[in-house]
Amino acid sequence: MGILKVASTSSPNKVAGALAGVLRESGRAELQAIGAGAVNQGIKAVAIARGYLAPSGVDLICIPAFIDIKIDGVERTAIKLIVEHK
């Protein structure tokens, strides 16, 4: 499963393209985002990727969850979006 990290400055279209590529290759991907802006960009990317994949008959499922990650030795809580084929 591919892990994509999303920031508040990430382009939703670029993240969606990367997400669609990972989903085509492995069928499952995970987006990780810390903060409201990053989560917003991640959700937009999932919606855009769904549009990219829908014409080929692929529908997506998005499962949100919390995850604790360490950044520079500091533990932070992030949102992970597990995205897979329906």
N, CA, C and O atoms as a printed pandas DataFrame, in Angstrom:
     atom_number atom_name residue_name chain_id  residue_number  x_coord  y_coord  z_coord
0              1         N          MET        A               1    0.856   -1.179    0.000
1              2        CA          MET        A               1    0.000    0.000    0.000
2              3         C          MET        A               1    0.893    1.231    0.000
3              4         O          MET        A               1    1.838    1.324    0.784
4              5         N          GLY        A               2    0.589    2.178   -0.886
5              6        CA          GLY        A               2    1.356    3.404   -0.960
6              7         C          GLY        A               2    0.869    4.429    0.040
7              8         O          GLY        A               2   -0.336    4.577    0.246
8              9         N          ILE        A               3    1.806    5.145    0.672
9             10        CA          ILE        A               3    1.460    6.203    1.617
10            11         C          ILE        A               3    1.820    7.530    0.985
11            12         O          ILE        A               3    2.961    7.758    0.583
12            13         N          LEU        A               4    0.820    8.409    0.901
13            14        CA          LEU        A               4    1.016    9.746    0.358
14            15         C          LEU        A               4    0.798   10.751    1.478
15            16         O          LEU        A               4   -0.221   10.703    2.167
16            17         N          LYS        A               5    1.748   11.661    1.665
17            18        CA          LYS        A               5    1.617   12.680    2.699
18            19         C          LYS        A               5    1.102   13.954    2.048
19            20         O          LYS        A               5    1.606   14.393    1.014
20            21         N          VAL        A               6    0.083   14.540    2.680
21            22        CA          VAL        A               6   -0.581   15.712    2.126
22            23         C          VAL        A               6   -0.366   16.893    3.065
23            24         O          VAL        A               6   -0.509   16.759    4.280
24            25         N          ALA        A               7   -0.025   18.040    2.506
25            26        CA          ALA        A               7    0.128   19.281    3.267
26            27         C          ALA        A               7   -0.975   20.257    2.866
27            28         O          ALA        A               7   -1.665   20.054    1.867
28            29         N          SER        A               8   -1.128   21.303    3.646
29            30        CA          SER        A               8   -2.147   22.297    3.318
30            31         C          SER        A               8   -1.814   23.022    2.015
31            32         O          SER        A               8   -2.694   23.614    1.389
32            33         N          THR        A               9   -0.545   22.976    1.608
33            34        CA          THR        A               9   -0.126   23.635    0.364
34            35         C          THR        A               9   -0.101   22.676   -0.831
35            36         O          THR        A               9    0.236   23.079   -1.944
36            37         N          SER        A              10   -0.457   21.406   -0.599
37            38        CA          SER        A              10   -0.464   20.420   -1.688
38            39         C          SER        A              10   -1.536   20.753   -2.717
39            40         O          SER        A              10   -2.626   21.210   -2.372
40            41         N          SER        A              11   -1.216   20.521   -3.966
41            42        CA          SER        A              11   -2.188   20.695   -5.039
42            43         C          SER        A              11   -3.100   19.466   -5.076
43            44         O          SER        A              11   -2.616   18.351   -5.270
44            45         N          PRO        A              12   -4.415   19.651   -4.892
45            46        CA          PRO        A              12   -5.317   18.502   -4.912
46            47         C          PRO        A              12   -5.260   17.715   -6.225
47            48         O          PRO        A              12   -5.408   16.493   -6.221
48            49         N          ASN        A              13   -5.047   18.406   -7.341
49            50        CA          ASN        A              13   -4.972   17.720   -8.633
50            51         C          ASN        A              13   -3.740   16.829   -8.729
51            52         O          ASN        A              13   -3.812   15.723   -9.264
52            53         N          LYS        A              14   -2.614   17.306   -8.215
53            54        CA          LYS        A              14   -1.394   16.495   -8.243
54            55         C          LYS        A              14   -1.504   15.307   -7.294
55            56         O          LYS        A              14   -1.084   14.199   -7.628
56            57         N          VAL        A              15   -2.068   15.539   -6.111
57            58        CA          VAL        A              15   -2.260   14.437   -5.154
58            59         C          VAL        A              15   -3.227   13.417   -5.750
59            60         O          VAL        A              15   -3.017   12.211   -5.618
60            61         N          ALA        A              16   -4.290   13.899   -6.408
61            62        CA          ALA        A              16   -5.266   13.000   -7.031
62            63         C          ALA        A              16   -4.615   12.150   -8.108
63            64         O          ALA        A              16   -4.911   10.960   -8.212
64            65         N          GLY        A              17   -3.732   12.735   -8.914
65            66        CA          GLY        A              17   -3.032   11.975   -9.944
66            67         C          GLY        A              17   -2.151   10.896   -9.338
67            68         O          GLY        A              17   -2.125    9.762   -9.814
68            69         N          ALA        A              18   -1.426   11.259   -8.278
69            70        CA          ALA        A              18   -0.582   10.278   -7.597
70            71         C          ALA        A              18   -1.433    9.192   -6.957
71            72         O          ALA        A              18   -1.085    8.012   -7.014
72            73         N          LEU        A              19   -2.538    9.581   -6.352
73            74        CA          LEU        A              19   -3.451    8.627   -5.716
74            75         C          LEU        A              19   -4.030    7.661   -6.742
75            76         O          LEU        A              19   -4.073    6.454   -6.504
76            77         N          ALA        A              20   -4.472    8.181   -7.872
77            78        CA          ALA        A              20   -5.020    7.326   -8.930
78            79         C          ALA        A              20   -3.968    6.345   -9.434
79            80         O          ALA        A              20   -4.279    5.184   -9.701
80            81         N          GLY        A              21   -2.737    6.799   -9.564
81            82        CA          GLY        A              21   -1.656    5.913  -10.006
82            83         C          GLY        A              21   -1.395    4.788   -9.020
83            84         O          GLY        A              21   -1.240    3.635   -9.421
84            85         N          VAL        A              22   -1.345    5.113   -7.731
85            86        CA          VAL        A              22   -1.122    4.088   -6.705
86            87         C          VAL        A              22   -2.294    3.111   -6.686
87            88         O          VAL        A              22   -2.089    1.904   -6.556
88            89         N          LEU        A              23   -3.511    3.617   -6.812
89            90        CA          LEU        A              23   -4.690    2.747   -6.799
90            91         C          LEU        A              23   -4.715    1.819   -8.009
91            92         O          LEU        A              23   -5.097    0.655   -7.887
92            93         N          ARG        A              24   -4.316    2.318   -9.165
93            94        CA          ARG        A              24   -4.267    1.456  -10.356
94            95         C          ARG        A              24   -3.231    0.347  -10.187
95            96         O          ARG        A              24   -3.428   -0.780  -10.643
96            97         N          GLU        A              25   -2.131    0.685   -9.525
97            98        CA          GLU        A              25   -1.035   -0.262   -9.358
98            99         C          GLU        A              25   -1.312   -1.296   -8.257
99           100         O          GLU        A              25   -1.115   -2.493   -8.462
100          101         N          SER        A              26   -1.768   -0.825   -7.092
101          102        CA          SER        A              26   -1.898   -1.749   -5.963
102          103         C          SER        A              26   -3.315   -1.895   -5.413
103          104         O          SER        A              26   -3.571   -2.781   -4.598
104          105         N          GLY        A              27   -4.239   -1.032   -5.850
105          106        CA          GLY        A              27   -5.624   -1.164   -5.403
106          107         C          GLY        A              27   -5.920   -0.564   -4.047
107          108         O          GLY        A              27   -7.071   -0.570   -3.610
108          109         N          ARG        A              28   -4.897   -0.041   -3.363
109          110        CA          ARG        A              28   -5.094    0.518   -2.033
110          111         C          ARG        A              28   -4.029    1.579   -1.770
111          112         O          ARG        A              28   -2.867    1.404   -2.135
112          113         N          ALA        A              29   -4.431    2.682   -1.135
113          114        CA          ALA        A              29   -3.489    3.745   -0.808
114          115         C          ALA        A              29   -3.896    4.392    0.509
115          116         O          ALA        A              29   -5.027    4.243    0.971
116          117         N          GLU        A              30   -2.961    5.105    1.094
117          118        CA          GLU        A              30   -3.226    5.814    2.336
118          119         C          GLU        A              30   -2.724    7.244    2.198
119          120         O          GLU        A              30   -1.581    7.477    1.804
120          121         N          LEU        A              31   -3.592    8.202    2.528
121          122        CA          LEU        A              31   -3.194    9.602    2.599
122          123         C          LEU        A              31   -3.020    9.947    4.063
123          124         O          LEU        A              31   -3.843    9.546    4.886
124          125         N          GLN        A              32   -1.971   10.681    4.415
125          126        CA          GLN        A              32   -1.764   11.145    5.780
126          127         C          GLN        A              32   -1.735   12.660    5.780
127          128         O          GLN        A              32   -1.055   13.277    4.960
128          129         N          ALA        A              33   -2.488   13.268    6.718
129          130        CA          ALA        A              33   -2.583   14.719    6.777
130          131         C          ALA        A              33   -2.639   15.179    8.230
131          132         O          ALA        A              33   -3.310   14.570    9.063
132          133         N          ILE        A              34   -1.927   16.256    8.516
133          134        CA          ILE        A              34   -1.966   16.865    9.845
134          135         C          ILE        A              34   -2.506   18.277    9.689
135          136         O          ILE        A              34   -1.938   19.088    8.958
136          137         N          GLY        A              35   -3.602   18.570   10.375
137          138        CA          GLY        A              35   -4.206   19.902   10.328
138          139         C          GLY        A              35   -5.374   19.978    9.376
139          140         O          GLY        A              35   -5.491   19.194    8.435
140          141         N          ALA        A              36   -6.235   20.941    9.641
141          142        CA          ALA        A              36   -7.468   21.087    8.873
142          143         C          ALA        A              36   -7.216   21.369    7.396
143          144         O          ALA        A              36   -7.900   20.815    6.536
144          145         N          GLY        A              37   -6.242   22.223    7.093
145          146        CA          GLY        A              37   -5.949   22.551    5.698
146          147         C          GLY        A              37   -5.463   21.348    4.917
147          148         O          GLY        A              37   -5.850   21.151    3.765
148          149         N          ALA        A              38   -4.619   20.546    5.537
149          150        CA          ALA        A              38   -4.099   19.351    4.864
150          151         C          ALA        A              38   -5.198   18.317    4.665
151          152         O          ALA        A              38   -5.270   17.679    3.614
152          153         N          VAL        A              39   -6.053   18.149    5.666
153          154        CA          VAL        A              39   -7.175   17.207    5.533
154          155         C          VAL        A              39   -8.106   17.669    4.419
155          156         O          VAL        A              39   -8.600   16.847    3.647
156          157         N          ASN        A              40   -8.350   18.968    4.325
157          158        CA          ASN        A              40   -9.198   19.521    3.264
158          159         C          ASN        A              40   -8.629   19.187    1.890
159          160         O          ASN        A              40   -9.365   18.757    1.002
160          161         N          GLN        A              41   -7.319   19.380    1.709
161          162        CA          GLN        A              41   -6.691   19.078    0.418
162          163         C          GLN        A              41   -6.762   17.582    0.131
163          164         O          GLN        A              41   -6.960   17.182   -1.016
164          165         N          GLY        A              42   -6.603   16.758    1.154
165          166        CA          GLY        A              42   -6.683   15.313    0.974
166          167         C          GLY        A              42   -8.063   14.849    0.538
167          168         O          GLY        A              42   -8.185   14.000   -0.345
168          169         N          ILE        A              43   -9.101   15.401    1.152
169          170        CA          ILE        A              43  -10.476   15.038    0.785
170          171         C          ILE        A              43  -10.770   15.480   -0.650
171          172         O          ILE        A              43  -11.390   14.744   -1.418
172          173         N          LYS        A              44  -10.322   16.678   -1.002
173          174        CA          LYS        A              44  -10.503   17.134   -2.391
174          175         C          LYS        A              44   -9.795   16.194   -3.363
175          176         O          LYS        A              44  -10.328   15.883   -4.428
176          177         N          ALA        A              45   -8.603   15.746   -3.001
177          178        CA          ALA        A              45   -7.842   14.846   -3.867
178          179         C          ALA        A              45   -8.572   13.521   -4.058
179          180         O          ALA        A              45   -8.581   12.977   -5.163
180          181         N          VAL        A              46   -9.185   12.996   -2.999
181          182        CA          VAL        A              46   -9.943   11.746   -3.126
182          183         C          VAL        A              46  -11.115   11.939   -4.091
183          184         O          VAL        A              46  -11.375   11.081   -4.935
184          185         N          ALA        A              47  -11.818   13.059   -3.965
185          186        CA          ALA        A              47  -12.952   13.328   -4.851
186          187         C          ALA        A              47  -12.501   13.454   -6.308
187          188         O          ALA        A              47  -13.164   12.946   -7.213
188          189         N          ILE        A              48  -11.379   14.128   -6.528
189          190        CA          ILE        A              48  -10.865   14.297   -7.890
190          191         C          ILE        A              48  -10.397   12.956   -8.450
191          192         O          ILE        A              48  -10.665   12.641   -9.609
192          193         N          ALA        A              49   -9.696   12.161   -7.630
193          194        CA          ALA        A              49   -9.228   10.841   -8.077
194          195         C          ALA        A              49  -10.400    9.945   -8.440
195          196         O          ALA        A              49  -10.321    9.163   -9.387
196          197         N          ARG        A              50  -11.481   10.058   -7.690
197          198        CA          ARG        A              50  -12.687    9.277   -8.010
198          199         C          ARG        A              50  -13.172    9.628   -9.415
199          200         O          ARG        A              50  -13.580    8.751  -10.178
200          201         N          GLY        A              51  -13.123   10.915   -9.748
201          202        CA          GLY        A              51  -13.498   11.347  -11.092
202          203         C          GLY        A              51  -12.560   10.806  -12.162
203          204         O          GLY        A              51  -12.996   10.492  -13.270
204          205         N          TYR        A              52  -11.276   10.696  -11.838
205          206        CA          TYR        A              52  -10.314   10.143  -12.784
206          207         C          TYR        A              52  -10.581    8.659  -13.054
207          208         O          TYR        A              52  -10.449    8.196  -14.187
208          209         N          LEU        A              53  -10.956    7.921  -12.007
209          210        CA          LEU        A              53  -11.087    6.469  -12.112
210          211         C          LEU        A              53  -12.486    5.997  -12.507
211          212         O          LEU        A              53  -12.636    4.878  -12.998
212          213         N          ALA        A              54  -13.504    6.817  -12.305
213          214        CA          ALA        A              54  -14.889    6.415  -12.573
214          215         C          ALA        A              54  -15.128    5.991  -14.025
215          216         O          ALA        A              54  -15.843    5.014  -14.246
216          217         N          PRO        A              55  -14.566    6.676  -15.022
217          218        CA          PRO        A              55  -14.817    6.258  -16.409
218          219         C          PRO        A              55  -14.356    4.831  -16.723
219          220         O          PRO        A              55  -14.873    4.199  -17.644
220          221         N          SER        A              56  -13.383    4.327  -15.958
221          222        CA          SER        A              56  -12.925    2.954  -16.186
222          223         C          SER        A              56  -13.680    1.950  -15.311
223          224         O          SER        A              56  -13.293    0.786  -15.212
224          225         N          GLY        A              57  -14.758    2.413  -14.680
225          226        CA          GLY        A              57  -15.608    1.521  -13.888
226          227         C          GLY        A              57  -15.122    1.269  -12.474
227          228         O          GLY        A              57  -15.609    0.352  -11.811
228          229         N          VAL        A              58  -14.170    2.065  -11.996
229          230        CA          VAL        A              58  -13.635    1.892  -10.645
230          231         C          VAL        A              58  -14.296    2.899   -9.717
231          232         O          VAL        A              58  -14.277    4.103   -9.977
232          233         N          ASP        A              59  -14.883    2.395   -8.626
233          234        CA          ASP        A              59  -15.445    3.270   -7.601
234          235         C          ASP        A              59  -14.567    3.155   -6.366
235          236         O          ASP        A              59  -13.965    2.108   -6.128
236          237         N          LEU        A              60  -14.489    4.220   -5.580
237          238        CA          LEU        A              60  -13.590    4.255   -4.441
238          239         C          LEU        A              60  -14.333    4.222   -3.114
239          240         O          LEU        A              60  -15.465    4.691   -3.001
240          241         N          ILE        A              61  -13.669    3.661   -2.122
241          242        CA          ILE        A              61  -14.116    3.704   -0.741
242          243         C          ILE        A              61  -13.042    4.463    0.027
243          244         O          ILE        A              61  -11.850    4.225   -0.173
244          245         N          CYS        A              62  -13.457    5.381    0.908
245          246        CA          CYS        A              62  -12.520    6.158    1.719
246          247         C          CYS        A              62  -12.850    5.918    3.188
247          248         O          CYS        A              62  -13.966    6.183    3.635
248          249         N          ILE        A              63  -11.873    5.415    3.932
249          250        CA          ILE        A              63  -12.052    5.115    5.350
250          251         C          ILE        A              63  -11.159    6.060    6.150
251          252         O          ILE        A              63   -9.934    5.943    6.096
252          253         N          PRO        A              64  -11.763    7.009    6.902
253          254        CA          PRO        A              64  -10.952    7.916    7.714
254          255         C          PRO        A              64  -10.598    7.282    9.058
255          256         O          PRO        A              64  -11.377    6.507    9.613
256          257         N          ALA        A              65   -9.417    7.618    9.572
257          258        CA          ALA        A              65   -8.981    7.111   10.875
258          259         C          ALA        A              65   -7.916    8.047   11.434
259          260         O          ALA        A              65   -7.344    8.859   10.706
260          261         N          PHE        A              66   -7.657    7.924   12.726
261          262        CA          PHE        A              66   -6.571    8.662   13.361
262          263         C          PHE        A              66   -5.319    7.798   13.372
263          264         O          PHE        A              66   -5.392    6.569   13.399
264          265         N          ILE        A              67   -4.175    8.459   13.350
265          266        CA          ILE        A              67   -2.889    7.773   13.445
266          267         C          ILE        A              67   -1.923    8.686   14.203
267          268         O          ILE        A              67   -1.935    9.902   14.010
268          269         N          ASP        A              68   -1.097    8.104   15.056
269          270        CA          ASP        A              68   -0.058    8.863   15.750
270          271         C          ASP        A              68    1.248    8.677   14.994
271          272         O          ASP        A              68    1.674    7.550   14.739
272          273         N          ILE        A              69    1.885    9.797   14.634
273          274        CA          ILE        A              69    3.149    9.739   13.906
274          275         C          ILE        A              69    4.170   10.630   14.607
275          276         O          ILE        A              69    3.801   11.576   15.304
276          277         N          LYS        A              70    5.443   10.328   14.422
277          278        CA          LYS        A              70    6.504   11.135   15.012
278          279         C          LYS        A              70    7.132   12.013   13.942
279          280         O          LYS        A              70    7.503   11.546   12.865
280          281         N          ILE        A              71    7.240   13.284   14.261
281          282        CA          ILE        A              71    7.904   14.238   13.379
282          283         C          ILE        A              71    8.959   14.953   14.211
283          284         O          ILE        A              71    8.624   15.647   15.171
284          285         N          ASP        A              72   10.216   14.794   13.859
285          286        CA          ASP        A              72   11.340   15.371   14.606
286          287         C          ASP        A              72   11.280   15.001   16.083
287          288         O          ASP        A              72   11.551   15.832   16.949
288          289         N          GLY        A              73   10.923   13.752   16.365
289          290        CA          GLY        A              73   10.877   13.264   17.739
290          291         C          GLY        A              73    9.634   13.651   18.521
291          292         O          GLY        A              73    9.492   13.264   19.681
292          293         N          VAL        A              74    8.730   14.405   17.908
293          294        CA          VAL        A              74    7.497   14.835   18.569
294          295         C          VAL        A              74    6.334   14.029   18.009
295          296         O          VAL        A              74    6.155   13.942   16.794
296          297         N          GLU        A              75    5.550   13.443   18.898
297          298        CA          GLU        A              75    4.407   12.653   18.449
298          299         C          GLU        A              75    3.226   13.571   18.139
299          300         O          GLU        A              75    2.856   14.421   18.949
300          301         N          ARG        A              76    2.642   13.388   16.954
301          302        CA          ARG        A              76    1.503   14.195   16.506
302          303         C          ARG        A              76    0.380   13.266   16.082
303          304         O          ARG        A              76    0.622   12.133   15.666
304          305         N          THR        A              77   -0.837   13.748   16.187
305          306        CA          THR        A              77   -1.991   12.985   15.721
306          307         C          THR        A              77   -2.346   13.470   14.324
307          308         O          THR        A              77   -2.501   14.668   14.089
308          309         N          ALA        A              78   -2.471   12.535   13.414
309          310        CA          ALA        A              78   -2.813   12.852   12.026
310          311         C          ALA        A              78   -4.095   12.126   11.655
311          312         O          ALA        A              78   -4.548   11.223   12.359
312          313         N          ILE        A              79   -4.659   12.537   10.548
313          314        CA          ILE        A              79   -5.787   11.834    9.954
314          315         C          ILE        A              79   -5.213   11.001    8.814
315          316         O          ILE        A              79   -4.432   11.494    8.000
316          317         N          LYS        A              80   -5.610    9.733    8.767
317          318        CA          LYS        A              80   -5.234    8.934    7.602
318          319         C          LYS        A              80   -6.521    8.585    6.864
319          320         O          LYS        A              80   -7.542    8.251    7.465
320          321         N          LEU        A              81   -6.435    8.672    5.570
321          322        CA          LEU        A              81   -7.551    8.327    4.690
322          323         C          LEU        A              81   -7.121    7.091    3.915
323          324         O          LEU        A              81   -6.255    7.163    3.043
324          325         N          ILE        A              82   -7.732    5.958    4.241
325          326        CA          ILE        A              82   -7.442    4.729    3.521
326          327         C          ILE        A              82   -8.386    4.687    2.335
327          328         O          ILE        A              82   -9.605    4.730    2.502
328          329         N          VAL        A              83   -7.831    4.603    1.147
329          330        CA          VAL        A              83   -8.629    4.644   -0.084
330          331         C          VAL        A              83   -8.388    3.331   -0.832
331          332         O          VAL        A              83   -7.246    2.917   -1.031
332          333         N          GLU        A              84   -9.476    2.688   -1.239
333          334        CA          GLU        A              84   -9.363    1.431   -1.978
334          335         C          GLU        A              84  -10.505    1.304   -2.975
335          336         O          GLU        A              84  -11.475    2.061   -2.935
336          337         N          HIS        A              85  -10.368    0.328   -3.870
337          338        CA          HIS        A              85  -11.411    0.041   -4.856
338          339         C          HIS        A              85  -12.627   -0.533   -4.145
339          340         O          HIS        A              85  -12.500   -1.233   -3.141
340          341         N          LYS        A              86  -13.785   -0.236   -4.667
341          342        CA          LYS        A              86  -15.028   -0.819   -4.128
342          343         C          LYS        A              86  -15.224   -2.193   -4.682
343          344         O          LYS        A              86  -16.209   -2.855   -4.355
